[in-house]
């Protein structure tokens, strides 16, 4: 054992703290330099129908992308129409469990910001996941639609999975144009929605994702236009996919855009 003279102990303590700080500083600076990503989620639990069809956010469309951004050094915040906690459907598995246990996913999702608390200039990207709720309270929230458009106007990237693109289909740019206008965007397709009982073949929804994208000027992608139903579509700075198995891939493509563009 090495004996440290009492008179040296304060100096050793200071040197030790300095070394620890020096070791941690590059990682902290790296994360800070990467910037922030905003996740948009719904506050709804059900669709408001007598049978209370589930409208919660789909965990598998949020937790894996969250993990991808955190893994790459980005800080993630959540925003929702009303702020506060948002709820998720489906059980945590795999990456979702990891994000919950080690990356404070539920801590962030349990304290979402309100739209008026968000400064769009502070975010490099916006991600909107699925679950049916986003088609109700997110897509109809003008403050959120303006916020998403503003992030894109500032050079940011916008992405979504499943019903998520329906959540940003109504976003407008500063020019007044819809964000999706003239862009290839994939979202939950009509052909699938009309065969599922989850929303009574779509009859409970305010709109079908594919229809709304097309209505607002997007070149809506579906199972007829895409050879691979799990394909990730990238057009300019909009990244999208039809189904939840590719949610993490959307985040990865968003990261690639961010790092390529240095936006």
C-alpha positions as CSV (number, residue, x, y, z in Angstrom):
1,X,0.0,0.0,0.0
2,X,1.2,3.5,-0.9
3,X,1.2,5.8,2.1
4,X,0.3,9.4,1.2
5,X,1.7,12.1,3.5
6,X,-1.1,14.0,5.2
7,X,0.2,17.3,3.8
8,X,-0.2,15.9,0.2
9,X,-3.8,14.6,0.6
10,X,-5.5,17.9,-0.5
11,X,-3.3,18.0,-3.6
12,X,-4.0,14.4,-4.4
13,X,-7.8,15.0,-4.0
14,X,-7.6,18.0,-6.4
15,X,-5.6,16.1,-9.0
16,X,-8.0,13.1,-8.8
17,X,-11.0,15.4,-9.4
18,X,-9.3,17.0,-12.3
19,X,-8.5,13.7,-13.9
20,X,-12.0,12.5,-13.5
21,X,-13.4,15.7,-14.9
22,X,-11.0,15.5,-17.9
23,X,-12.1,12.0,-18.6
24,X,-15.8,12.9,-18.5
25,X,-15.6,16.2,-20.3
26,X,-15.1,14.9,-23.8
27,X,-18.2,12.6,-23.5
28,X,-20.3,15.4,-22.2
29,X,-19.1,17.8,-24.8
30,X,-19.8,15.2,-27.5
31,X,-23.3,14.8,-26.3
32,X,-23.8,18.5,-26.1
33,X,-22.4,19.1,-29.5
34,X,-24.8,16.6,-31.1
35,X,-27.9,18.6,-30.0
36,X,-31.5,17.8,-29.1
37,X,-34.3,15.7,-30.7
38,X,-37.9,16.3,-30.0
39,X,-40.3,13.3,-29.7
40,X,-44.0,14.2,-30.3
41,X,-46.5,11.9,-28.5
42,X,-50.3,11.8,-27.8
43,X,-52.0,12.3,-24.5
44,X,-55.0,10.1,-25.5
45,X,-55.9,6.8,-24.0
46,X,-58.8,5.8,-26.3
47,X,-60.6,7.0,-29.4
48,X,-63.6,8.4,-27.5
49,X,-65.9,5.7,-28.8
50,X,-68.2,3.7,-26.5
51,X,-65.9,0.7,-26.7
52,X,-62.9,2.8,-25.9
53,X,-60.6,1.5,-28.7
54,X,-57.0,1.9,-27.7
55,X,-55.3,5.1,-28.8
56,X,-52.2,5.1,-26.6
57,X,-48.8,5.5,-28.1
58,X,-47.1,2.4,-29.3
59,X,-44.0,1.7,-27.2
60,X,-42.3,-0.1,-30.0
61,X,-42.5,2.9,-32.2
62,X,-41.0,5.2,-29.6
63,X,-38.6,3.4,-27.4
64,X,-36.3,1.9,-30.1
65,X,-35.9,5.2,-31.9
66,X,-35.3,6.9,-28.6
67,X,-32.5,4.4,-27.9
68,X,-30.9,5.1,-31.3
69,X,-30.8,8.8,-30.7
70,X,-29.4,8.4,-27.2
71,X,-26.9,5.9,-28.4
72,X,-25.6,8.4,-31.0
73,X,-25.2,11.1,-28.3
74,X,-28.4,13.1,-28.8
75,X,-30.6,14.5,-26.0
76,X,-34.3,13.6,-26.4
77,X,-37.2,15.6,-25.1
78,X,-40.9,14.8,-25.4
79,X,-43.7,17.1,-26.2
80,X,-47.5,16.4,-26.2
81,X,-50.6,18.5,-26.7
82,X,-51.3,18.8,-23.0
83,X,-47.9,18.1,-21.6
84,X,-47.3,15.8,-18.6
85,X,-47.3,12.0,-18.7
86,X,-48.1,10.1,-21.9
87,X,-49.2,6.4,-21.9
88,X,-48.0,3.5,-24.0
89,X,-49.5,0.3,-25.3
90,X,-47.7,-3.1,-25.7
91,X,-45.2,-4.7,-23.3
92,X,-41.5,-3.7,-23.2
93,X,-39.2,-6.1,-25.0
94,X,-35.6,-6.0,-26.2
95,X,-34.4,-2.5,-27.0
96,X,-37.6,-1.1,-25.4
97,X,-36.7,-2.7,-22.1
98,X,-33.2,-1.4,-22.4
99,X,-34.4,2.2,-23.0
100,X,-36.7,2.0,-20.0
101,X,-34.1,0.4,-17.6
102,X,-31.0,2.3,-18.6
103,X,-31.8,5.4,-20.6
104,X,-34.6,7.1,-18.6
105,X,-37.2,6.6,-21.4
106,X,-40.2,6.6,-19.0
107,X,-38.7,9.5,-17.1
108,X,-38.8,11.7,-20.2
109,X,-42.1,10.3,-21.4
110,X,-43.6,10.9,-18.0
111,X,-42.9,14.6,-18.0
112,X,-43.6,15.8,-21.6
113,X,-43.4,19.5,-22.4
114,X,-46.4,21.5,-23.6
115,X,-46.0,23.0,-27.1
116,X,-45.7,26.6,-25.7
117,X,-42.7,25.5,-23.6
118,X,-40.7,24.4,-26.7
119,X,-38.3,26.6,-28.6
120,X,-38.1,25.1,-32.1
121,X,-34.6,26.6,-32.7
122,X,-33.2,24.4,-29.9
123,X,-34.0,21.1,-31.8
124,X,-32.3,19.5,-34.7
125,X,-35.0,16.9,-35.4
126,X,-38.6,15.9,-34.7
127,X,-39.8,12.3,-34.5
128,X,-43.5,11.3,-34.4
129,X,-44.4,7.6,-33.6
130,X,-47.6,5.7,-33.9
131,X,-50.4,4.6,-31.9
132,X,-53.7,6.0,-33.0
133,X,-53.7,9.0,-30.7
134,X,-51.4,11.1,-32.9
135,X,-54.1,11.2,-35.6
136,X,-56.5,12.9,-33.1
137,X,-54.8,15.3,-30.7
138,X,-51.4,15.7,-32.4
139,X,-52.5,16.2,-36.0
140,X,-55.2,18.7,-34.9
141,X,-52.9,20.8,-32.6
142,X,-51.9,23.9,-34.5
143,X,-49.1,24.8,-32.1
144,X,-47.5,21.4,-32.7
145,X,-47.9,21.6,-36.4
146,X,-46.3,25.0,-36.5
147,X,-43.5,23.7,-34.2
148,X,-42.7,20.8,-36.5
149,X,-42.7,23.0,-39.5
150,X,-40.4,25.5,-37.7
151,X,-37.8,22.8,-36.9
152,X,-37.8,21.8,-40.6
153,X,-37.5,25.4,-41.7
154,X,-34.4,25.7,-39.4
155,X,-32.7,22.9,-41.3
156,X,-33.9,20.1,-39.1
157,X,-35.0,16.5,-39.9
158,X,-38.6,15.2,-39.5
159,X,-39.3,11.5,-39.2
160,X,-42.1,9.1,-38.4
161,X,-43.3,5.5,-38.3
162,X,-46.7,3.9,-38.9
163,X,-49.4,6.4,-37.9
164,X,-46.7,8.9,-37.0
165,X,-46.5,10.5,-40.4
166,X,-50.2,11.2,-40.1
167,X,-49.2,13.2,-37.0
168,X,-47.1,15.6,-39.1
169,X,-49.1,15.5,-42.3
170,X,-50.7,18.8,-41.3
171,X,-47.5,20.6,-40.4
172,X,-46.9,23.8,-42.3
173,X,-43.7,25.5,-43.2
174,X,-43.1,29.3,-42.9
175,X,-44.1,29.6,-46.5
176,X,-47.5,28.3,-45.7
177,X,-47.0,25.1,-47.7
178,X,-47.5,21.7,-46.0
179,X,-44.3,20.2,-44.9
180,X,-45.1,17.0,-46.8
181,X,-46.0,18.7,-50.1
182,X,-44.1,17.2,-53.1
183,X,-42.2,14.7,-50.9
184,X,-42.4,10.9,-50.9
185,X,-43.8,9.9,-47.5
186,X,-44.7,6.5,-46.2
187,X,-47.3,5.9,-43.4
188,X,-49.7,3.3,-42.3
189,X,-51.4,2.3,-45.6
190,X,-55.1,2.3,-46.4
191,X,-55.0,-1.3,-47.6
192,X,-53.9,-2.4,-44.1
193,X,-56.1,0.0,-42.1
194,X,-59.2,-1.2,-43.8
195,X,-58.6,-4.8,-42.8
196,X,-57.9,-4.2,-39.1
197,X,-60.4,-4.1,-36.2
198,X,-58.1,-1.8,-34.1
199,X,-60.0,1.3,-35.3
200,X,-63.0,-0.5,-36.9
201,X,-61.4,-0.7,-40.3
202,X,-60.5,3.0,-40.0
203,X,-64.1,4.2,-39.4
204,X,-63.2,5.6,-35.9
205,X,-60.4,7.8,-37.3
206,X,-60.5,11.4,-38.2
207,X,-58.6,10.5,-41.4
208,X,-56.6,7.7,-42.9
209,X,-52.9,8.4,-42.9
210,X,-52.3,7.7,-46.6
211,X,-55.3,9.8,-47.6
212,X,-54.2,12.8,-45.5
213,X,-50.7,12.7,-46.8
214,X,-52.0,12.7,-50.4
215,X,-54.5,15.4,-49.6
216,X,-51.7,17.7,-48.4
217,X,-49.6,17.2,-51.4
218,X,-47.3,14.3,-50.5
219,X,-46.5,11.4,-52.9
220,X,-47.9,8.9,-50.4
221,X,-46.1,5.6,-50.5
222,X,-47.8,2.3,-49.9
223,X,-47.5,-1.5,-50.4
224,X,-48.1,-1.0,-54.1
225,X,-45.3,1.6,-54.6
226,X,-42.7,0.0,-52.3
227,X,-41.2,-3.4,-53.1
228,X,-40.4,-3.9,-49.4
229,X,-43.2,-3.1,-46.9
230,X,-40.6,-2.3,-44.3
231,X,-38.6,0.1,-46.4
232,X,-37.6,3.5,-45.0
233,X,-38.3,6.3,-47.3
234,X,-36.0,9.4,-47.3
235,X,-37.0,12.5,-49.3
236,X,-35.1,15.7,-48.6
237,X,-35.1,15.8,-44.8
238,X,-38.3,13.8,-44.2
239,X,-37.8,10.1,-43.1
240,X,-40.7,7.7,-42.9
241,X,-41.9,4.1,-42.9
242,X,-45.2,2.2,-43.0
243,X,-44.8,-0.2,-40.1
244,X,-43.3,-0.4,-36.6
245,X,-40.5,-3.0,-37.2
246,X,-38.6,-0.2,-39.0
247,X,-39.0,2.4,-36.3
248,X,-35.4,2.2,-35.2
249,X,-34.3,2.3,-38.8
250,X,-36.1,5.6,-39.3
251,X,-34.1,7.1,-36.4
252,X,-30.9,5.7,-37.8
253,X,-31.6,7.4,-41.2
254,X,-32.4,10.6,-39.4
255,X,-29.1,10.5,-37.6
256,X,-27.3,9.9,-40.9
257,X,-29.0,13.0,-42.4
258,X,-28.1,15.1,-39.4
259,X,-24.5,14.1,-39.4
260,X,-24.2,14.3,-43.2
261,X,-25.8,17.8,-43.3
262,X,-24.3,19.1,-40.1
263,X,-27.5,20.9,-39.6
